[in-house]
C-alpha cells in the first residue's frame, strides 16, 4: 500500500441561523454565523498547507434549504480552492442536506465527487490504491441500516466507508441510518468516516471508526473545541489527530450563591469564577451561560429586575474577558417560605402555590400565548423546539417564585 493523508470532516452546517442567540443579541448571532464560515475556510487552508491527498465530508454541509445562493456560492468558492490545488473532495449528503431538503443548487467544481443517494457508490483513487464507499440521504429521515448494502472491500486497497449515522444511538441525536460497530466491521474496511454526531469520538480502533464532530459549536449543547480529523496512512497503518478550527465557543458556568449575598457579592463571585473559563477560550469569542443556584434572600428582586441583573452579569463577564458574551442567565435560586399579611391574617403562599401543581388549563394557555408571541419573531425562530429558550412550565414556575418573593419584600 502507498502512504497518503486526508482530512475527514462532517456537520459543517453552513447557514445555521443561531436562533437562540439572535433573540438575545443580533450582533453576537452574526458573529457566530460568520464563525461557521471562517471555521470551514480555516480547515480548507489547513488542507492546502498540509497538501493532503483528498478531503472527505461525511454529511450536513448545509443546515437546511437556502434562502438564497450565498451559502452555495461560499461552499463552491472553498471547493474551488481545493480544485486549484488538485485535491479531490468526496461528499455525502446527511439529514440536513438530503436530496429532498436542498432545492437550490450551485454547480460545484469537478474535484467534488458526490455519493449517490439511491444506493451505495464507490470511488477509486487509482494512484493511491484507495477506495471510498458511501451512500447519501435521499430524504430527511433514514431509518434503514444502510451499511448492510455497502460493497465488499477492494482487495489489496485501503477501503474507507463514509456514512452519516447515529450508530446505535447518541443522545441527543435522533436515530439516523442506525447500525452497530459490528455492522461496520462486517464490511472489512480500514477506516470509517462518520458524521451526524457533533461531538468528537473515536468509536473503535479496529478498524478505526471516528466521529470528527462539527466544525463550529451552534448552541450551548455544543460546548468546547470543535474541528475535524487529520488522518495519515503509512503502509496500511492509520494515525489520526484532531484539527481544531472553530472560531467561537459556548460554555457554561455554575455559580453558587450564599443566602446573604447582595448583588455586588454575587457579581464578585461571577468575576472570580470566570477566570478558569478564560483559559478554555483559546483566544476565541465565547458565548457563556451563567447559572446562579442556592438560597438567596434577594431572589425576588433578581427576578423582578432580570434585564438589569443580566446586564450587570454581562458587565462582570467582560471584566473577566472582553470577548465573553452572556448567552443566558439562569436563576435557579430558592427563597425561604413566605407569608404575607392580609385583612384576614396570614396567607400562606406556599399552600396556595404548591410547586408540583401546574393546572393543565393554565399550561395550555401559557403555551398558546408563547405561540402567539413567537409567531411574530424573526423568520425561523418559532420553529425552534423552545422558541423563547424556556418551556411554558419553566415560565410559570418563575412567575410563582416572583409572586412569592414580591410578597416578602427585600432588597438588592
C-alpha positions in Angstrom: 0.0 0.0 0.0 1.1 3.6 -0.6 1.2 6.4 2.0 -1.3 9.2 1.9 -3.0 11.8 4.1 -6.6 13.1 4.1 -9.0 15.3 6.1 -12.2 13.8 7.5 -14.8 16.5 8.3 -18.6 16.4 8.9 -21.5 18.5 10.0 -20.4 21.9 8.7 -24.0 23.2 9.0 -23.2 26.3 6.8 -26.1 28.7 7.1 -27.1 27.7 10.6 -29.3 30.6 11.9 -28.2 30.6 15.6 -31.8 31.3 16.5 -31.3 31.4 20.3 -28.5 33.9 20.1 -30.4 36.0 17.6 -33.2 36.5 20.1 -30.8 37.8 22.7 -28.3 39.8 20.6 -28.3 40.0 16.8 -24.6 41.1 16.8 -23.4 38.1 18.7 -25.6 35.8 16.5 -24.0 37.4 13.4 -20.5 36.8 14.9 -21.3 33.0 15.3 -22.8 32.8 11.8 -19.6 34.2 10.4 -17.6 31.8 12.7 -19.1 28.8 10.9 -17.9 30.0 7.6 -14.5 31.0 8.9 -14.0 27.6 10.5 -14.6 25.9 7.2 -12.2 28.3 5.4 -9.6 27.6 8.1 -10.0 23.9 7.5 -9.6 24.3 3.8 -6.5 26.4 4.4 -5.1 23.6 6.6 -5.7 21.1 3.8 -3.8 23.2 1.4 -1.0 23.8 3.8 -0.6 20.1 4.5 -1.0 19.2 0.8 -3.5 16.4 1.7 -4.3 13.8 -0.9 -8.0 14.1 -0.6 -10.8 15.5 1.6 -13.9 13.7 2.9 -17.1 15.3 4.1 -19.5 12.9 5.9 -22.7 14.8 5.6 -24.5 18.0 6.6 -22.6 20.6 4.6 -25.7 22.8 4.9 -28.1 23.4 7.7 -31.2 23.2 5.5 -32.6 24.7 2.4 -31.1 28.1 1.3 -33.0 31.4 1.3 -30.6 32.5 -1.5 -27.5 31.2 -3.2 -25.0 32.9 -0.8 -24.3 29.7 1.1 -23.9 27.6 -2.0 -21.6 30.2 -3.5 -19.4 30.2 -0.4 -19.1 26.4 -0.4 -18.3 26.5 -4.1 -15.6 29.0 -3.5 -13.9 26.8 -0.9 -14.2 23.7 -3.1 -12.6 25.7 -6.0 -9.6 26.5 -3.7 -9.1 22.7 -3.3 -9.6 22.1 -7.0 -6.8 24.5 -8.0 -4.5 22.6 -5.7 -5.5 19.2 -7.2 -7.3 17.9 -4.1 -10.4 15.8 -4.7 -13.4 16.0 -2.4 -15.7 13.1 -1.5 -19.0 14.4 -0.3 -22.0 12.7 1.2 -25.5 14.2 1.9 -26.7 14.0 5.5 -30.2 14.5 7.0 -29.8 18.4 6.9 -28.8 18.5 3.3 -30.7 15.5 2.0 -31.7 15.5 -1.7 -35.3 16.2 -0.7 -34.3 19.1 1.5 -31.9 21.2 -0.6 -33.9 22.6 -3.5 -31.4 25.1 -4.8 -28.2 24.1 -6.5 -24.8 25.6 -7.5 -22.7 23.7 -9.9 -19.6 22.5 -8.0 -16.1 22.2 -9.3 -15.1 18.9 -11.0 -13.0 17.8 -8.0 -16.1 17.3 -5.9 -17.4 13.7 -6.1 -20.9 13.2 -4.5 -22.0 9.8 -3.3 -25.3 8.6 -4.7 -28.4 8.9 -2.6 -30.2 5.9 -4.1 -27.7 3.1 -3.4 -24.1 2.7 -2.2 -21.5 4.0 -4.5 -17.7 3.6 -4.7 -15.0 6.0 -5.8 -11.4 4.8 -6.5 -8.2 6.7 -6.4 -6.0 4.6 -8.5 -2.7 6.3 -7.8 -3.2 5.7 -4.0 -5.0 2.4 -4.1 -7.8 3.9 -2.1 -11.5 3.1 -2.4 -14.2 5.1 -0.8 -17.7 3.7 -0.3 -20.8 5.6 0.8 -24.4 6.5 0.3 -26.0 9.8 1.0 -29.6 10.6 2.2 -32.3 11.0 -0.4 -34.8 12.1 2.3 -34.7 13.9 5.6 -35.1 10.7 7.6 -33.2 7.5 7.1 -34.3 4.7 9.4 -32.8 1.8 7.5 -29.4 0.2 8.1 -27.6 1.4 5.0 -24.3 -0.3 5.9 -25.5 -3.8 5.1 -25.7 -2.9 1.4 -22.2 -1.3 1.2 -20.0 -3.3 -1.2 -17.2 -5.6 -0.4 -13.8 -4.0 0.0 -11.4 -3.8 -2.9 -8.8 -6.4 -2.2 -5.3 -5.0 -1.5 -6.6 -1.4 -1.4 -7.2 0.9 1.6 -11.0 1.0 1.9 -12.9 3.9 3.6 -16.5 3.8 4.5 -18.4 7.1 4.6 -21.6 7.2 6.5 -24.0 9.7 8.2 -25.3 7.8 11.2 -26.2 7.8 14.8 -24.9 4.2 15.1 -26.9 2.5 17.9 -27.9 5.9 19.4 -26.1 9.0 20.6 -28.0 11.5 22.7 -29.5 14.0 21.9 -29.3 13.0 18.2 -32.3 11.3 16.6 -31.7 7.8 15.1 -30.4 8.0 11.5 -29.1 5.1 9.4 -28.9 3.0 12.6 -26.2 0.3 12.7 -23.7 -1.2 15.1 -19.9 -1.2 15.2 -20.1 -4.9 14.3 -22.1 -4.0 11.2 -19.3 -1.6 10.2 -16.6 -4.3 10.9 -18.5 -6.8 8.7 -17.7 -4.7 5.6 -14.0 -5.3 6.1 -13.0 -1.7 5.6 -9.9 0.0 7.1 -11.4 3.3 8.2 -15.0 4.6 8.8 -15.5 8.3 8.2 -18.7 9.0 10.1 -20.9 12.1 10.5 -24.1 13.3 12.3 -22.8 13.2 15.9 -21.5 16.7 16.9 -19.0 15.5 19.5 -15.6 14.2 18.6 -15.4 10.5 19.3 -13.1 7.6 18.4 -15.7 4.9 18.4 -13.3 2.0 17.6 -9.7 1.4 16.7 -10.0 -1.9 14.8 -10.9 -0.7 12.3 -10.7 3.0 13.1 -14.2 4.5 13.4 -14.4 8.2 14.1 -17.0 11.0 14.5 -15.0 14.2 13.9 -17.7 16.3 15.5 -18.9 19.5 13.9 -16.6 22.4 12.9 -18.3 25.1 15.0 -20.5 24.9 18.1 -24.0 26.2 17.3 -25.7 26.2 20.7 -25.0 25.7 24.4 -25.4 22.0 23.9 -22.2 22.1 21.7 -19.6 23.2 24.1 -15.8 23.1 23.9 -13.3 22.9 21.0 -14.6 21.8 17.6 -12.9 20.7 14.4 -12.1 17.9 12.0 -9.7 14.9 11.8 -6.3 14.7 10.0 -5.6 11.1 9.0 -2.2 9.7 7.9 -1.9 6.2 6.5 1.5 4.6 6.2 1.5 1.1 4.7 -2.0 0.5 6.0 -1.3 1.8 9.5 -3.7 4.6 10.5 -2.7 7.6 12.6 -5.1 10.5 13.3 -5.2 13.8 15.2 -7.8 16.5 15.7 -7.6 19.7 13.8 -9.3 22.4 15.9 -10.6 25.1 13.6 -13.6 26.7 15.5 -13.8 30.4 15.6 -16.1 30.9 18.6 -17.2 28.7 21.5 -20.0 28.0 24.0 -19.5 27.3 27.7 -21.5 27.0 31.0 -20.6 28.5 34.4 -22.3 27.4 37.6 -22.0 29.9 40.5 -23.2 29.0 44.0 -24.8 31.9 45.8 -24.9 32.4 49.6 -28.3 33.4 51.1 -26.9 36.7 52.4 -25.2 37.8 49.2 -26.3 41.1 47.8 -26.0 41.8 44.0 -22.4 43.2 44.4 -21.4 40.0 46.2 -22.9 37.8 43.5 -21.2 39.7 40.8 -17.9 39.3 42.6 -18.4 35.5 42.7 -19.1 35.5 39.0 -15.9 37.5 38.3 -13.8 35.0 40.3 -15.5 32.1 38.6 -14.8 33.4 35.1 -11.0 33.1 35.4 -10.9 29.3 34.7 -13.3 29.8 31.8 -11.0 32.2 30.1 -8.3 29.5 30.0 -10.5 27.3 27.8 -11.3 30.1 25.3 -8.0 29.8 23.4 -8.5 33.5 22.5 -11.8 32.9 20.8 -15.1 34.7 21.5 -17.2 32.8 24.0 -21.0 32.6 24.5 -21.4 31.9 28.2 -24.4 30.6 30.1 -24.3 31.6 33.7 -26.3 29.6 36.2 -26.9 31.0 39.7 -28.0 28.5 42.3 -28.5 28.3 46.0 -30.7 30.1 48.6 -31.0 33.9 48.2 -32.8 36.5 50.3 -33.0 38.7 47.2 -34.3 36.1 44.8 -37.5 38.2 44.1 -35.6 41.3 43.3 -33.3 39.4 41.0 -36.3 38.1 39.1 -38.1 41.4 39.1 -35.1 43.2 37.7 -34.0 40.3 35.4 -32.8 42.6 32.5 -30.8 44.9 34.8 -29.3 41.9 36.5 -28.5 40.3 33.2 -26.7 43.5 32.1 -24.7 43.5 35.4 -23.7 39.9 34.8 -22.6 40.7 31.3 -20.5 43.5 32.6 -19.0 41.2 35.2 -18.1 38.7 32.4 -16.5 41.5 30.4 -14.4 42.4 33.4 -13.1 38.8 33.1 -12.5 38.9 29.4 -13.7 41.3 26.7 -14.8 38.5 24.4 -17.1 36.7 26.8 -20.8 37.3 25.8 -23.6 36.3 28.1 -25.7 33.6 26.2 -28.2 33.3 29.0 -28.6 33.9 32.7 -30.4 31.2 34.6 -31.7 32.0 38.1 -32.1 28.7 39.9 -32.4 30.3 43.3 -34.6 29.3 46.3 -36.1 31.5 49.0 -37.4 30.7 52.5 -41.2 30.2 52.9 -43.0 33.5 52.7 -46.1 34.5 54.5 -47.9 37.8 53.7 -50.3 39.7 55.9 -53.9 40.3 54.7 -57.0 41.8 56.3 -57.8 38.2 57.4 -54.5 37.4 59.0 -51.6 35.5 57.5 -51.9 34.0 54.0 -49.5 31.1 53.2 -48.4 31.4 49.6 -46.7 28.0 49.7 -50.0 26.4 50.3 -51.8 28.5 47.6 -49.0 28.0 45.1 -47.6 24.4 45.6 -44.6 23.7 43.5 -45.8 20.5 42.0 -49.1 21.8 40.7 -49.4 23.3 37.2 -53.1 23.1 36.1 -53.4 21.8 32.5 -55.6 24.7 31.5 -53.0 27.2 32.7 -50.2 25.4 31.0 -52.2 25.2 27.8 -53.0 28.9 28.0 -49.3 29.8 28.5 -48.2 27.6 25.6 -50.9 29.3 23.4 -49.6 32.7 24.4 -46.0 31.7 23.6 -47.2 30.6 20.2 -48.7 34.0 19.6 -45.5 35.8 20.6 -43.1 33.6 18.7 -45.2 33.8 15.5 -44.2 37.5 15.4 -40.5 36.9 15.9 -37.9 36.9 13.1 -38.1 34.2 10.5 -37.5 30.6 11.6 -37.4 31.3 15.3 -40.8 30.0 16.0 -39.8 26.6 14.5 -37.2 26.0 17.3 -38.0 23.4 20.0 -38.1 26.2 22.6 -38.5 29.5 20.8 -38.2 31.5 24.0 -35.4 29.3 25.3 -37.6 28.1 28.2 -40.7 25.9 28.4 -44.1 27.2 29.4 -43.8 25.2 32.7 -40.5 26.9 33.5 -42.0 30.3 32.8 -44.9 29.5 35.2 -42.5 28.3 37.8 -40.6 31.5 37.6 -43.8 33.6 37.9 -44.7 31.6 41.0 -41.3 32.4 42.6 -41.6 36.1 41.6 -45.0 36.4 43.2 -43.8 34.8 46.4 -40.7 37.0 46.5 -42.6 40.2 45.9 -44.9 39.4 48.8 -41.9 39.0 51.0 -40.0 42.3 50.3 -36.3 42.6 50.4 -33.6 44.5 48.5 -30.5 44.2 46.4 
